[in-house]
């Protein structure tokens, strides 16, 4: 009589342990998916920030700046859905909204003289990489062949070879 009770208790303990492990693995998988989604959005934000940092070297239009800032904003909103308790992300979202508003109200078109030729090969390479990212992400496939950025790239290379 005691032996079947012990066996049933051991069996129940085994079932509870397996159930607990299944729940833990499910929670870990959800956390890993959230971390992956957040890391994707961080990559988007850092890429766009890199483009914005080089906006002082190349003339960017108002619509392009708004597209870039809205891309950062959308990435932050997705990140906040995954981790709503992060005050740093909320602050970054407020700052991005303020920058979008500032661009909408106080934007002045860039002067053609904003573009300056790179002073060394490292700067030229960085400018080419930024231009390539711009073309890759923001110029539609049908217009890539007609893009004025190809002309800009050729101009940079020609200026660099003359020096």
C-alpha positions, -999 to +999 in steps of 0.1 A: +000+000+000+028+024+008+048+015-023+021+027-049+016+060-030+054+067-031+055+058-068+026+081-075+042+110-055+075+105-074+056+105-107+037+137-098+070+153-087+085+144-120+055+158-139+056+191-119+094+194-125+090+188-163+061+214-164+082+239-145+111+234-170+088+239-199+074+272-185+110+284-178+121+276-213+091+294-227+099+325-206+135+324-217+125+322-253+102+352-249+130+372-233+155+362-260+130+373-287+125+407-269+163+412-267+167+404-304+139+428-313+155+455-291+189+449-306+175+452-341+160+485-333+192+497-316+210+488-349+185+509-368+189+538-345+227+537-346+227+535-384+204+565-387+224+584-362+255+578-383+237+592-413+226+622-393+261+628-380+272+631-416+244+655-425+269+683-418+291+671-447+264+666-473+232+686-479+202+667-466+167+679-475+139+686-450+120+655-461+151+632-457+158+646-422+121+640-413+123+604-427+154+597-407+140+612-374+107+593-379+127+561-384+144+567-351+110+575-335+094+543-349+123+522-336+120+538-301+082+531-301+089+494-309+115+493-282+091+508-257+065+482-265+091+455-256+104+472-225+079+498-213+097+505-180+128+521-195+129+558-187+160+564-209+140+553-240+111+575-231+135+605-228+151+596-261+116+595-277+107+629-262+140+643-276+133+628-310+098+642-311+112+677-302+138+673-330+111+664-355+090+694-345+121+716-347+128+704-382+092+710-393+091+745-380+127+759-383+143+741-412+163+761-437+174+744-469+211+736-470+235+757-491+254+740-519+286+750-502+277+727-473+293+698-492+330+698-486+355+674-501+371+649-478+406+659-465+420+624-464+413+589-476+396+578-443+371+607-446+365+598-482+358+562-474+334+572-446+315+595-469+313+568-495+299+544-469+273+569-457+263+576-493+260+538-500+238+533-469+217+563-480+212+548-515+206+513-501+179+523-476+163+555-490+164+554-527+139+531-544+153+503-565+138+518-597+156+551-591+190+538-581+203+538-616+192+574-621+203+586-587+223+618-585+243+601-557+262+582-583+272+615-598+282+627-563+303+596-558+321+601-591+326+637-582+342+628-549+365+602-566+375+627-593+383+654-567+403+630-546+423+618-576+431+654-586+446+660-552 
